[in-house]
Amino acid sequence: MTACIQSVAMFGAELWCKGEGARGTVSRANDLQLLVNQQARATTRAFQTTNLGALSMESGLRPAGNQLENRQRRFGLRLLSLPQGDRAREVVGAQTALGNRLATALNYTWTETEETVLLEEPETFDAELIQEKREAAKREAEKKRPGLVMFTDGFRLEDGAAGYAVAWKNGQTWKGIKTHTGYNQEAVDAECAALARALESASRRNTVPNRVTIFSNAQAAIRLMASDEPGPGQK
């Protein structure tokens, strides 16, 4: 349903959706929500009097308003991730209706000119990277290891809030760090930030351990952190 129906109904929402409460778009957002409600009832076979919150939870379908906001947020992030000098980057924050909507969706404000510095020869990550399947990774995590062992996790909630947590065992107790990264990040961004924070925390200890082991369930983030070589669209 999400791929076939919602993708068609919300096609181009990045451009035509003007935000909650805007004139001329309230009925459109309401119509989309009614469509989502019909999909949820068809999926769960629930009564029409079923609470919408419970219906959304049981069906796994996100509210239309959240989906529209997320589409604009992702569109703005794609524009801002373009290389320096690309005119499309200037759309976000421009003095136009679309520019203001995208800036609002990202909570983005212009402060100063952004500068990007890329290394001439990208450096490889001086560490051993091991990627295991779920059961094998679980067994590895349960083993006793020398040095400092840390666990990381990043997330992005339905309302767009993102954050991460880093935890490690100190004797018989657990210690950790949790950070909220705002509303303009994706889950993979939070996962990468968690890995970076774990490395930073390990390096700033009073006694730097001889060996640091970090467990993460985000293989995409691990691959991104393995090298600082520019990705697609960044060269």
TORPA-4810 file (N, C-alpha, C, O; in nm, 3 decimals):
<nodes>
NODE_1_0.082_-0.121_0.000_0.000_0.000_0.000_0.085_0.126_0.000_0.056_0.223_-0.070_M
NODE_2_0.193_0.123_0.081_0.279_0.242_0.088_0.346_0.268_-0.046_0.354_0.383_-0.090_T
NODE_3_0.395_0.162_-0.111_0.467_0.179_-0.236_0.374_0.211_-0.353_0.411_0.288_-0.441_A
NODE_4_0.256_0.152_-0.354_0.168_0.166_-0.470_0.072_0.284_-0.459_0.050_0.356_-0.556_C
NODE_5_0.015_0.304_-0.341_-0.092_0.405_-0.326_-0.038_0.536_-0.271_-0.058_0.642_-0.331_I
NODE_6_0.031_0.530_-0.157_0.076_0.654_-0.095_0.180_0.726_-0.180_0.182_0.849_-0.187_Q
NODE_7_0.268_0.649_-0.246_0.370_0.712_-0.329_0.308_0.791_-0.443_0.361_0.895_-0.484_S
NODE_8_0.195_0.741_-0.497_0.125_0.813_-0.605_0.049_0.933_-0.549_0.052_1.042_-0.607_V
NODE_9_-0.021_0.912_-0.438_-0.101_1.019_-0.379_-0.016_1.136_-0.333_-0.060_1.251_-0.338_A
NODE_10_0.108_1.108_-0.287_0.194_1.214_-0.234_0.304_1.254_-0.331_0.400_1.321_-0.293_M
NODE_11_0.289_1.213_-0.457_0.391_1.247_-0.556_0.405_1.399_-0.569_0.306_1.470_-0.586_F
NODE_12_0.527_1.448_-0.560_0.553_1.591_-0.573_0.518_1.672_-0.451_0.513_1.795_-0.458_G
NODE_13_0.492_1.604_-0.336_0.453_1.677_-0.215_0.562_1.772_-0.169_0.533_1.870_-0.100_A
NODE_14_0.687_1.745_-0.206_0.798_1.834_-0.168_0.775_1.975_-0.221_0.824_2.072_-0.164_E
NODE_15_0.701_1.985_-0.331_0.679_2.114_-0.395_0.543_2.173_-0.362_0.532_2.293_-0.337_L
NODE_16_0.438_2.091_-0.362_0.304_2.148_-0.343_0.258_2.155_-0.199_0.167_2.232_-0.168_W
NODE_17_0.317_2.077_-0.109_0.276_2.082_0.031_0.328_2.210_0.096_0.448_2.236_0.095_C
NODE_18_0.238_2.290_0.151_0.276_2.419_0.208_0.280_2.419_0.360_0.295_2.524_0.422_K
NODE_19_0.265_2.303_0.419_0.273_2.296_0.565_0.137_2.296_0.630_0.037_2.333_0.569_G
NODE_20_0.136_2.254_0.754_0.011_2.244_0.829_-0.050_2.381_0.852_0.019_2.475_0.893_E
NODE_21_-0.180_2.393_0.826_-0.250_2.518_0.852_-0.246_2.617_0.739_-0.309_2.722_0.749_G
NODE_22_-0.172_2.589_0.630_-0.164_2.682_0.519_-0.294_2.679_0.439_-0.358_2.575_0.428_A
NODE_23_-0.331_2.793_0.385_-0.455_2.804_0.310_-0.446_2.722_0.182_-0.344_2.724_0.113_R
NODE_24_-0.553_2.651_0.152_-0.559_2.576_0.027_-0.497_2.439_0.033_-0.508_2.363_-0.063_G
NODE_25_-0.432_2.404_0.144_-0.368_2.272_0.153_-0.422_2.190_0.269_-0.390_2.071_0.279_T
NODE_26_-0.502_2.250_0.356_-0.554_2.177_0.471_-0.640_2.062_0.425_-0.627_1.950_0.474_V
NODE_27_-0.730_2.088_0.328_-0.819_1.983_0.280_-0.739_1.873_0.213_-0.775_1.755_0.224_S
NODE_28_-0.631_1.909_0.143_-0.547_1.808_0.078_-0.482_1.717_0.182_-0.481_1.595_0.164_R
NODE_29_-0.428_1.773_0.289_-0.367_1.693_0.394_-0.472_1.605_0.462_-0.445_1.490_0.495_A
NODE_30_-0.591_1.662_0.482_-0.698_1.584_0.545_-0.741_1.469_0.455_-0.769_1.359_0.504_N
NODE_31_-0.747_1.494_0.324_-0.784_1.388_0.231_-0.682_1.274_0.235_-0.719_1.157_0.231_D
NODE_32_-0.555_1.309_0.243_-0.451_1.207_0.250_-0.460_1.128_0.379_-0.437_1.007_0.380_L
NODE_33_-0.493_1.197_0.490_-0.509_1.126_0.617_-0.627_1.030_0.612_-0.619_0.920_0.666_Q
NODE_34_-0.736_1.072_0.546_-0.850_0.982_0.530_-0.811_0.859_0.449_-0.856_0.748_0.478_L
NODE_35_-0.727_0.880_0.348_-0.678_0.768_0.269_-0.596_0.672_0.355_-0.612_0.551_0.345_L
NODE_36_-0.508_0.727_0.438_-0.427_0.644_0.527_-0.516_0.567_0.625_-0.490_0.450_0.653_V
NODE_37_-0.621_0.634_0.676_-0.713_0.566_0.768_-0.783_0.450_0.699_-0.800_0.343_0.758_N
NODE_38_-0.825_0.470_0.574_-0.891_0.363_0.500_-0.795_0.246_0.478_-0.834_0.129_0.488_Q
NODE_39_-0.669_0.277_0.448_-0.570_0.172_0.430_-0.550_0.094_0.560_-0.541_-0.029_0.559_Q
NODE_40_-0.543_0.166_0.672_-0.520_0.101_0.800_-0.637_0.009_0.836_-0.616_-0.102_0.885_A
NODE_41_-0.760_0.055_0.811_-0.876_-0.030_0.841_-0.880_-0.152_0.750_-0.917_-0.261_0.793_R
NODE_42_-0.842_-0.133_0.623_-0.841_-0.246_0.530_-0.734_-0.348_0.570_-0.752_-0.468_0.550_A
NODE_43_-0.624_-0.299_0.626_-0.515_-0.389_0.666_-0.547_-0.465_0.793_-0.521_-0.585_0.804_T
NODE_44_-0.604_-0.395_0.891_-0.630_-0.455_1.022_-0.771_-0.513_1.035_-0.798_-0.588_1.129_T
NODE_45_-0.860_-0.478_0.941_-1.000_-0.522_0.948_-1.068_-0.468_1.074_-1.156_-0.533_1.130_R
NODE_46_-1.026_-0.349_1.118_-1.081_-0.292_1.240_-1.210_-0.217_1.211_-1.241_-0.185_1.096_A
NODE_47_-1.287_-0.189_1.318_-1.411_-0.114_1.305_-1.382_0.034_1.276_-1.273_0.083_1.304_F
NODE_48_-1.480_0.102_1.221_-1.463_0.245_1.192_-1.451_0.328_1.319_-1.399_0.439_1.315_Q
NODE_49_-1.499_0.275_1.430_-1.492_0.349_1.557_-1.360_0.326_1.630_-1.341_0.379_1.739_T
NODE_50_-1.268_0.248_1.572_-1.140_0.219_1.637_-1.058_0.347_1.651_-1.052_0.428_1.558_T
NODE_51_-0.995_0.364_1.766_-0.910_0.481_1.791_-0.803_0.491_1.683_-0.737_0.392_1.651_N
NODE_52_-0.784_0.611_1.628_-0.689_0.629_1.518_-0.546_0.603_1.560_-0.466_0.553_1.481_L
NODE_53_-0.512_0.637_1.684_-0.376_0.610_1.732_-0.346_0.461_1.735_-0.241_0.417_1.689_G
NODE_54_-0.441_0.384_1.791_-0.423_0.239_1.795_-0.424_0.180_1.655_-0.351_0.085_1.626_A
NODE_55_-0.507_0.236_1.568_-0.516_0.189_1.430_-0.383_0.210_1.357_-0.336_0.122_1.286_L
NODE_56_-0.323_0.328_1.377_-0.195_0.357_1.313_-0.085_0.266_1.365_0.001_0.221_1.289_S
NODE_57_-0.087_0.239_1.496_0.015_0.154_1.556_0.004_0.011_1.505_0.105_-0.052_1.473_M
NODE_58_-0.117_-0.041_1.499_-0.137_-0.180_1.459_-0.107_-0.201_1.311_-0.054_-0.305_1.272_E
NODE_59_-0.140_-0.103_1.228_-0.120_-0.117_1.083_0.022_-0.086_1.040_0.068_-0.132_0.936_S
NODE_60_0.093_-0.007_1.122_0.229_0.032_1.086_0.235_0.144_0.983_0.341_0.170_0.927_G
NODE_61_0.121_0.210_0.958_0.116_0.320_0.861_0.134_0.452_0.933_0.067_0.479_1.033_L
NODE_62_0.224_0.535_0.883_0.252_0.664_0.946_0.146_0.765_0.909_0.091_0.759_0.800_R
NODE_63_0.115_0.860_1.000_0.019_0.966_0.968_0.062_1.046_0.846_0.181_1.064_0.820_P
NODE_64_-0.035_1.094_0.771_-0.007_1.166_0.648_0.075_1.292_0.674_0.165_1.325_0.597_A
NODE_65_0.042_1.364_0.782_0.117_1.487_0.811_0.264_1.461_0.833_0.348_1.535_0.782_G
NODE_66_0.297_1.355_0.907_0.438_1.321_0.930_0.508_1.283_0.800_0.624_1.319_0.779_N
NODE_67_0.438_1.212_0.714_0.499_1.173_0.587_0.526_1.294_0.498_0.630_1.301_0.433_Q
NODE_68_0.432_1.388_0.495_0.452_1.507_0.413_0.569_1.590_0.464_0.650_1.639_0.386_L
NODE_69_0.578_1.606_0.597_0.689_1.681_0.655_0.822_1.611_0.628_0.922_1.676_0.597_E
NODE_70_0.822_1.478_0.639_0.946_1.404_0.616_0.991_1.414_0.471_1.111_1.420_0.444_N
NODE_71_0.897_1.416_0.377_0.933_1.431_0.236_1.001_1.565_0.210_1.101_1.572_0.139_R
NODE_72_0.947_1.672_0.269_1.010_1.802_0.251_1.146_1.806_0.319_1.240_1.866_0.266_Q
NODE_73_1.158_1.744_0.435_1.285_1.744_0.507_1.393_1.670_0.426_1.506_1.718_0.413_R
NODE_74_1.357_1.555_0.371_1.454_1.478_0.293_1.491_1.552_0.165_1.606_1.546_0.120_R
NODE_75_1.393_1.621_0.105_1.421_1.698_-0.017_1.521_1.809_0.013_1.614_1.833_-0.063_F
NODE_76_1.500_1.879_0.126_1.593_1.985_0.165_1.731_1.932_0.193_1.831_1.994_0.155_G
NODE_77_1.740_1.816_0.259_1.870_1.756_0.288_1.942_1.715_0.160_2.064_1.729_0.150_L
NODE_78_1.868_1.664_0.063_1.930_1.627_-0.065_1.987_1.750_-0.134_2.095_1.743_-0.193_R
NODE_79_1.915_1.861_-0.128_1.965_1.984_-0.191_2.091_2.033_-0.122_2.187_2.074_-0.188_L
NODE_80_2.091_2.030_0.012_2.206_2.080_0.086_2.328_1.988_0.075_2.440_2.031_0.101_L
NODE_81_2.306_1.863_0.035_2.418_1.770_0.022_2.485_1.778_-0.115_2.583_1.709_-0.141_S
NODE_82_2.433_1.864_-0.203_2.494_1.880_-0.336_2.628_1.950_-0.323_2.652_2.020_-0.224_L
NODE_83_2.718_1.935_-0.421_2.850_1.997_-0.413_2.842_2.150_-0.408_2.745_2.211_-0.452_P
NODE_84_2.948_2.209_-0.353_2.957_2.355_-0.350_2.952_2.410_-0.493_3.014_2.354_-0.584_Q
NODE_85_2.878_2.519_-0.510_2.866_2.581_-0.641_2.743_2.538_-0.718_2.707_2.601_-0.817_G
NODE_86_2.677_2.432_-0.673_2.555_2.388_-0.739_2.442_2.484_-0.703_2.414_2.506_-0.585_D
NODE_87_2.378_2.542_-0.804_2.276_2.644_-0.779_2.154_2.587_-0.705_2.082_2.662_-0.639_R
NODE_88_2.132_2.458_-0.716_2.016_2.400_-0.649_2.027_2.413_-0.497_1.925_2.414_-0.427_A
NODE_89_2.151_2.421_-0.445_2.169_2.439_-0.299_2.106_2.568_-0.250_2.063_2.578_-0.135_R
NODE_90_2.100_2.668_-0.338_2.051_2.799_-0.298_1.900_2.803_-0.278_1.847_2.902_-0.228_E
NODE_91_1.831_2.696_-0.317_1.686_2.694_-0.302_1.648_2.696_-0.154_1.554_2.765_-0.115_V
NODE_92_1.721_2.620_-0.071_1.692_2.614_0.072_1.728_2.748_0.135_1.844_2.791_0.128_V
NODE_93_1.632_2.814_0.195_1.656_2.943_0.257_1.640_3.061_0.166_1.654_3.175_0.210_G
NODE_94_1.612_3.037_0.036_1.592_3.148_-0.057_1.466_3.224_-0.021_1.376_3.171_0.044_A
NODE_95_1.458_3.349_-0.065_1.343_3.433_-0.034_1.227_3.401_-0.127_1.176_3.488_-0.199_Q
NODE_96_1.187_3.276_-0.126_1.072_3.228_-0.203_0.986_3.143_-0.112_1.029_3.104_-0.003_T
NODE_97_0.865_3.114_-0.157_0.776_3.031_-0.075_0.837_2.893_-0.052_0.834_2.842_0.060_A
NODE_98_0.891_2.833_-0.157_0.951_2.701_-0.144_1.075_2.705_-0.055_1.094_2.618_0.030_L
NODE_99_1.159_2.807_-0.073_1.279_2.819_0.008_1.248_2.833_0.155_1.316_2.774_0.240_G
NODE_100_1.146_2.913_0.187_1.107_2.931_0.327_1.050_2.803_0.386_1.075_2.771_0.502_N
NODE_101_0.971_2.729_0.305_0.914_2.604_0.355_1.023_2.501_0.384_1.018_2.433_0.487_R
NODE_102_1.121_2.491_0.295_1.229_2.394_0.317_1.314_2.434_0.437_1.356_2.348_0.515_L
NODE_103_1.340_2.564_0.451_1.418_2.609_0.566_1.345_2.582_0.696_1.407_2.545_0.796_A
NODE_104_1.214_2.600_0.695_1.134_2.572_0.815_1.135_2.423_0.846_1.147_2.384_0.962_T
NODE_105_1.122_2.340_0.742_1.123_2.195_0.763_1.254_2.147_0.822_1.255_2.054_0.903_A
NODE_106_1.364_2.211_0.784_1.496_2.173_0.834_1.537_2.252_0.956_1.641_2.224_1.017_L
NODE_107_1.456_2.352_0.993_1.494_2.444_1.099_1.630_2.504_1.068_1.717_2.514_1.154_N
NODE_108_1.647_2.543_0.942_1.776_2.585_0.888_1.782_2.737_0.880_1.688_2.800_0.831_Y
NODE_109_1.891_2.796_0.928_1.913_2.940_0.918_2.051_2.965_0.858_2.147_2.895_0.890_T
NODE_110_2.059_3.065_0.772_2.186_3.101_0.710_2.268_3.185_0.807_2.220_3.286_0.858_W
NODE_111_2.391_3.143_0.831_2.479_3.217_0.922_2.603_3.267_0.850_2.632_3.387_0.852_T
NODE_112_2.676_3.178_0.789_2.798_3.218_0.722_2.824_3.124_0.605_2.760_3.019_0.595_E
NODE_113_2.915_3.160_0.519_2.946_3.077_0.404_3.007_2.946_0.448_3.101_2.944_0.528_T
NODE_114_2.954_2.838_0.396_3.004_2.706_0.432_3.128_2.672_0.350_3.130_2.695_0.229_E
NODE_115_3.228_2.621_0.414_3.351_2.581_0.345_3.371_2.431_0.364_3.358_2.379_0.474_E
NODE_116_3.405_2.365_0.256_3.430_2.222_0.260_3.575_2.197_0.223_3.620_2.240_0.117_T
NODE_117_3.648_2.127_0.309_3.788_2.096_0.284_3.802_1.946_0.272_3.769_1.872_0.365_V
NODE_118_3.850_1.900_0.158_3.869_1.758_0.134_4.018_1.727_0.130_4.096_1.803_0.072_L
NODE_119_4.057_1.617_0.189_4.196_1.577_0.188_4.237_1.534_0.047_4.158_1.473_-0.025_L
NODE_120_4.362_1.567_0.008_4.410_1.527_-0.123_4.416_1.376_-0.135_4.378_1.320_-0.237_E
NODE_121_4.464_1.310_-0.031_4.470_1.165_-0.030_4.393_1.115_0.092_4.443_1.122_0.204_E
NODE_122_4.270_1.066_0.071_4.189_1.021_0.183_4.262_0.917_0.267_4.327_0.827_0.213_P
NODE_123_4.250_0.930_0.399_4.314_0.838_0.491_4.219_0.724_0.526_4.099_0.744_0.541_E
NODE_124_4.273_0.606_0.538_4.192_0.492_0.577_4.179_0.488_0.729_4.261_0.543_0.801_T
NODE_125_4.075_0.423_0.774_4.047_0.413_0.918_4.139_0.308_0.978_4.133_0.191_0.941_F
NODE_126_4.226_0.351_1.071_4.325_0.262_1.130_4.260_0.174_1.235_4.279_0.193_1.355_D
NODE_127_4.183_0.077_1.188_4.114_-0.014_1.279_4.074_-0.139_1.202_4.071_-0.140_1.079_A
NODE_128_4.044_-0.240_1.276_3.997_-0.365_1.216_3.845_-0.364_1.214_3.781_-0.353_1.319_E
NODE_129_3.787_-0.375_1.096_3.643_-0.373_1.080_3.593_-0.515_1.057_3.638_-0.583_0.964_L
NODE_130_3.501_-0.558_1.140_3.444_-0.693_1.129_3.292_-0.681_1.120_3.229_-0.622_1.207_I
NODE_131_3.236_-0.736_1.014_3.091_-0.734_0.996_3.041_-0.878_1.002_3.079_-0.963_0.921_Q
NODE_132_2.954_-0.903_1.100_2.901_-1.036_1.121_2.749_-1.035_1.106_2.685_-0.931_1.119_E
NODE_133_2.693_-1.153_1.080_2.548_-1.166_1.079_2.496_-1.161_1.223_2.574_-1.165_1.319_K
NODE_134_2.366_-1.152_1.236_2.305_-1.123_1.366_2.347_-1.220_1.476_2.394_-1.177_1.582_R
NODE_135_2.332_-1.349_1.452_2.362_-1.446_1.557_2.511_-1.448_1.590_2.549_-1.457_1.707_E
NODE_136_2.596_-1.439_1.486_2.740_-1.437_1.510_2.781_-1.311_1.586_2.865_-1.317_1.675_A
NODE_137_2.719_-1.198_1.551_2.750_-1.073_1.620_2.707_-1.080_1.767_2.777_-1.029_1.855_A
NODE_138_2.594_-1.143_1.793_2.547_-1.157_1.932_2.645_-1.240_2.014_2.675_-1.206_2.128_K
NODE_139_2.696_-1.347_1.955_2.794_-1.429_2.028_2.922_-1.352_2.055_2.980_-1.364_2.163_R
NODE_140_2.965_-1.272_1.958_3.086_-1.192_1.976_3.066_-1.087_2.086_3.157_-1.061_2.165_E
NODE_141_2.948_-1.028_2.091_2.922_-0.924_2.191_2.919_-0.981_2.332_2.948_-0.909_2.428_A
NODE_142_2.886_-1.108_2.347_2.876_-1.169_2.479_3.012_-1.218_2.531_3.023_-1.256_2.648_E
NODE_143_3.113_-1.218_2.445_3.245_-1.263_2.488_3.314_-1.157_2.574_3.290_-1.037_2.558_K
NODE_144_3.399_-1.201_2.664_3.481_-1.108_2.742_3.600_-1.065_2.657_3.668_-1.148_2.597_K
NODE_145_3.624_-0.935_2.651_3.730_-0.881_2.568_3.821_-0.790_2.649_3.775_-0.726_2.744_R
NODE_146_3.948_-0.783_2.614_4.040_-0.692_2.684_4.012_-0.548_2.644_3.957_-0.521_2.537_P
NODE_147_4.049_-0.456_2.730_4.033_-0.315_2.700_3.891_-0.266_2.721_3.816_-0.320_2.802_G
NODE_148_3.856_-0.163_2.646_3.725_-0.098_2.659_3.630_-0.150_2.552_3.664_-0.151_2.434_L
NODE_149_3.511_-0.192_2.593_3.409_-0.241_2.500_3.290_-0.146_2.507_3.235_-0.121_2.614_V
NODE_150_3.249_-0.092_2.391_3.142_0.007_2.386_3.034_-0.040_2.288_3.060_-0.114_2.194_M
NODE_151_2.912_0.006_2.313_2.797_-0.025_2.228_2.731_0.105_2.186_2.712_0.195_2.268_F
NODE_152_2.697_0.116_2.058_2.636_0.239_2.007_2.505_0.208_1.937_2.483_0.097_1.888_T
NODE_153_2.418_0.308_1.932_2.292_0.296_1.859_2.242_0.434_1.824_2.248_0.526_1.906_D
NODE_154_2.193_0.450_1.702_2.132_0.575_1.658_1.989_0.549_1.615_1.954_0.437_1.581_G
NODE_155_1.906_0.654_1.617_1.766_0.634_1.586_1.705_0.762_1.529_1.760_0.871_1.542_F
NODE_156_1.591_0.745_1.468_1.508_0.857_1.422_1.363_0.819_1.446_1.315_0.719_1.393_R
NODE_157_1.292_0.899_1.525_1.155_0.869_1.563_1.057_0.913_1.455_1.095_0.979_1.358_L
NODE_158_0.931_0.875_1.473_0.828_0.908_1.376_0.808_1.058_1.361_0.774_1.106_1.253_E
NODE_159_0.830_1.135_1.469_0.813_1.280_1.462_0.935_1.350_1.405_0.938_1.473_1.397_D
NODE_160_1.038_1.274_1.364_1.156_1.333_1.303_1.271_1.356_1.397_1.381_1.388_1.353_G
NODE_161_1.248_1.340_1.528_1.356_1.360_1.625_1.460_1.248_1.612_1.425_1.130_1.602_A
NODE_162_1.586_1.287_1.612_1.695_1.190_1.599_1.790_1.203_1.717_1.796_1.307_1.782_A
NODE_163_1.863_1.096_1.743_1.959_1.098_1.852_2.039_0.969_1.854_2.020_0.880_1.771_G
NODE_164_2.128_0.960_1.952_2.210_0.840_1.963_2.248_0.816_2.108_2.232_0.903_2.194_Y
NODE_165_2.298_0.697_2.133_2.343_0.661_2.268_2.469_0.577_2.256_2.486_0.499_2.163_A
NODE_166_2.558_0.595_2.353_2.681_0.517_2.364_2.687_0.461_2.506_2.670_0.535_2.603_V
NODE_167_2.710_0.331_2.519_2.713_0.268_2.651_2.836_0.180_2.665_2.883_0.122_2.567_A
NODE_168_2.887_0.170_2.786_3.000_0.081_2.815_2.991_0.038_2.962_2.927_0.103_3.044_W
NODE_169_3.055_-0.074_2.991_3.048_-0.128_3.126_3.169_-0.082_3.206_3.283_-0.090_3.160_K
NODE_170_3.141_-0.033_3.326_3.246_0.013_3.416_3.238_-0.070_3.544_3.163_-0.037_3.637_N
NODE_171_3.316_-0.177_3.548_3.306_-0.268_3.661_3.177_-0.347_3.654_3.152_-0.418_3.556_G
NODE_172_3.094_-0.335_3.758_2.967_-0.404_3.761_2.850_-0.315_3.718_2.735_-0.359_3.717_Q
NODE_173_2.879_-0.191_3.682_2.773_-0.098_3.642_2.793_-0.054_3.498_2.900_-0.072_3.439_T
NODE_174_2.688_0.004_3.443_2.692_0.054_3.306_2.693_0.207_3.307_2.625_0.270_3.388_W
NODE_175_2.770_0.263_3.218_2.771_0.408_3.199_2.740_0.438_3.052_2.753_0.352_2.965_K
NODE_176_2.697_0.560_3.028_2.662_0.591_2.890_2.645_0.738_2.863_2.647_0.822_2.953_G
NODE_177_2.627_0.768_2.735_2.605_0.904_2.686_2.485_0.899_2.593_2.477_0.810_2.507_I
NODE_178_2.393_0.991_2.608_2.281_1.000_2.514_2.269_1.144_2.467_2.281_1.238_2.546_K
NODE_179_2.245_1.161_2.338_2.244_1.294_2.278_2.129_1.306_2.178_2.106_1.216_2.096_T
NODE_180_2.057_1.418_2.185_1.953_1.451_2.087_2.017_1.535_1.977_2.078_1.638_2.006_H
NODE_181_2.004_1.493_1.852_2.071_1.562_1.741_1.979_1.650_1.659_2.019_1.700_1.553_T
NODE_182_1.856_1.671_1.703_1.767_1.762_1.633_1.666_1.691_1.544_1.643_1.571_1.557_G
NODE_183_1.607_1.770_1.454_1.499_1.719_1.368_1.536_1.720_1.220_1.448_1.699_1.136_Y
NODE_184_1.661_1.742_1.187_1.700_1.746_1.046_1.806_1.641_1.015_1.889_1.661_0.926_N
NODE_185_1.803_1.530_1.088_1.899_1.423_1.067_1.827_1.293_1.031_1.713_1.271_1.070_Q
NODE_186_1.896_1.210_0.955_1.845_1.077_0.926_1.906_0.977_1.025_1.998_1.010_1.099_E
NODE_187_1.852_0.855_1.025_1.898_0.754_1.119_2.046_0.721_1.098_2.119_0.702_1.195_A
NODE_188_2.089_0.716_0.972_2.230_0.683_0.945_2.322_0.793_0.996_2.435_0.765_1.037_V
NODE_189_2.276_0.919_0.995_2.355_1.028_1.051_2.375_1.009_1.201_2.485_1.029_1.254_D
NODE_190_2.268_0.969_1.268_2.278_0.945_1.412_2.370_0.827_1.442_2.444_0.829_1.540_A
NODE_191_2.364_0.723_1.358_2.452_0.607_1.378_2.598_0.647_1.362_2.683_0.606_1.441_E
NODE_192_2.628_0.727_1.261_2.767_0.774_1.240_2.812_0.861_1.356_2.926_0.850_1.402_C
NODE_193_2.722_0.950_1.402_2.757_1.037_1.515_2.784_0.954_1.641_2.871_0.990_1.720_A
NODE_194_2.710_0.844_1.659_2.733_0.759_1.775_2.871_0.694_1.770_2.940_0.687_1.872_A
NODE_195_2.911_0.647_1.652_3.044_0.587_1.638_3.154_0.690_1.664_3.252_0.661_1.732_L
NODE_196_3.136_0.811_1.610_3.235_0.917_1.630_3.243_0.955_1.778_3.352_0.978_1.830_A
NODE_197_3.128_0.962_1.845_3.128_0.998_1.988_3.194_0.889_2.071_3.262_0.919_2.169_R
NODE_198_3.174_0.763_2.033_3.238_0.654_2.107_3.390_0.664_2.096_3.461_0.648_2.195_A
NODE_199_3.440_0.690_1.975_3.585_0.704_1.956_3.639_0.825_2.033_3.745_0.817_2.094_L
NODE_200_3.564_0.936_2.029_3.608_1.056_2.101_3.610_1.031_2.251_3.704_1.072_2.320_E
NODE_201_3.507_0.965_2.302_3.500_0.937_2.445_3.615_0.845_2.489_3.672_0.864_2.596_S
NODE_202_3.648_0.747_2.406_3.757_0.656_2.441_3.891_0.728_2.442_3.977_0.700_2.527_A
NODE_203_3.910_0.821_2.347_4.038_0.892_2.338_4.056_0.995_2.449_4.170_1.034_2.478_S
NODE_204_3.948_1.039_2.512_3.957_1.142_2.616_3.959_1.085_2.757_3.955_1.161_2.854_R
NODE_205_3.963_0.955_2.770_3.971_0.895_2.904_4.105_0.928_2.969_4.205_0.950_2.900_R
NODE_206_4.105_0.932_3.101_4.229_0.963_3.172_4.339_0.864_3.136_4.455_0.902_3.119_N
NODE_207_4.301_0.740_3.125_4.395_0.636_3.081_4.340_0.575_2.952_4.242_0.501_2.954_T
NODE_208_4.404_0.605_2.843_4.355_0.556_2.714_4.378_0.406_2.707_4.491_0.360_2.723_V
NODE_209_4.274_0.328_2.684_4.290_0.182_2.679_4.374_0.139_2.560_4.376_0.204_2.455_P
NODE_210_4.442_0.026_2.578_4.524_-0.027_2.468_4.438_-0.077_2.353_4.480_-0.076_2.237_N
NODE_211_4.319_-0.121_2.385_4.231_-0.175_2.283_4.089_-0.126_2.307_4.040_-0.127_2.420_R
NODE_212_4.023_-0.083_2.200_3.884_-0.037_2.208_3.802_-0.116_2.107_3.836_-0.122_1.989_V
NODE_213_3.695_-0.176_2.154_3.604_-0.252_2.068_3.468_-0.184_2.070_3.412_-0.161_2.178_T
NODE_214_3.416_-0.151_1.954_3.287_-0.083_1.944_3.191_-0.171_1.865_3.220_-0.214_1.753_I
NODE_215_3.076_-0.198_1.925_2.972_-0.277_1.860_2.862_-0.184_1.809_2.814_-0.097_1.882_F
NODE_216_2.822_-0.203_1.683_2.715_-0.125_1.623_2.635_-0.216_1.531_2.691_-0.305_1.466_S
NODE_217_2.503_-0.194_1.525_2.419_-0.275_1.438_2.392_-0.207_1.304_2.310_-0.255_1.225_N
NODE_218_2.459_-0.095_1.277_2.438_-0.019_1.154_2.556_-0.043_1.059_2.657_0.027_1.068_A
NODE_219_2.543_-0.140_0.970_2.653_-0.171_0.881_2.679_-0.058_0.781_2.793_-0.036_0.741_Q
NODE_220_2.574_0.012_0.742_2.593_0.124_0.650_2.680_0.232_0.714_2.767_0.289_0.649_A
NODE_221_2.656_0.260_0.843_2.736_0.360_0.914_2.880_0.312_0.930_2.973_0.392_0.920_A
NODE_222_2.898_0.184_0.954_3.034_0.131_0.967_3.112_0.148_0.837_3.229_0.186_0.838_I
NODE_223_3.046_0.120_0.724_3.113_0.137_0.595_3.146_0.283_0.568_3.252_0.314_0.513_R
NODE_224_3.055_0.373_0.607_3.081_0.516_0.586_3.198_0.564_0.671_3.276_0.649_0.627_L
NODE_225_3.210_0.511_0.793_3.315_0.555_0.884_3.449_0.490_0.853_3.552_0.530_0.908_M
NODE_226_3.448_0.390_0.765_3.572_0.318_0.736_3.673_0.403_0.659_3.792_0.374_0.663_A
NODE_227_3.627_0.506_0.591_3.717_0.590_0.513_3.659_0.730_0.502_3.538_0.749_0.502_S
NODE_228_3.748_0.830_0.492_3.701_0.967_0.473_3.701_1.007_0.327_3.699_1.125_0.295_D
NODE_229_3.702_0.909_0.237_3.697_0.939_0.095_3.560_0.998_0.062_3.458_0.946_0.108_E
NODE_230_3.554_1.107_-0.018_3.427_1.171_-0.051_3.332_1.072_-0.118_3.373_0.989_-0.199_P
NODE_231_3.204_1.084_-0.084_3.103_0.997_-0.143_3.047_1.057_-0.270_3.097_1.160_-0.317_G
NODE_232_2.942_0.994_-0.328_2.882_1.046_-0.450_2.829_1.187_-0.431_2.766_1.217_-0.330_P
NODE_233_2.855_1.274_-0.528_2.808_1.412_-0.522_2.894_1.503_-0.437_2.863_1.621_-0.424_G
NODE_234_3.004_1.451_-0.378_3.088_1.534_-0.290_3.223_1.562_-0.353_3.300_1.641_-0.297_Q
NODE_235_3.255_1.501_-0.466_3.386_1.520_-0.528_3.384_1.646_-0.614_3.485_1.681_-0.675_K
</nodes>
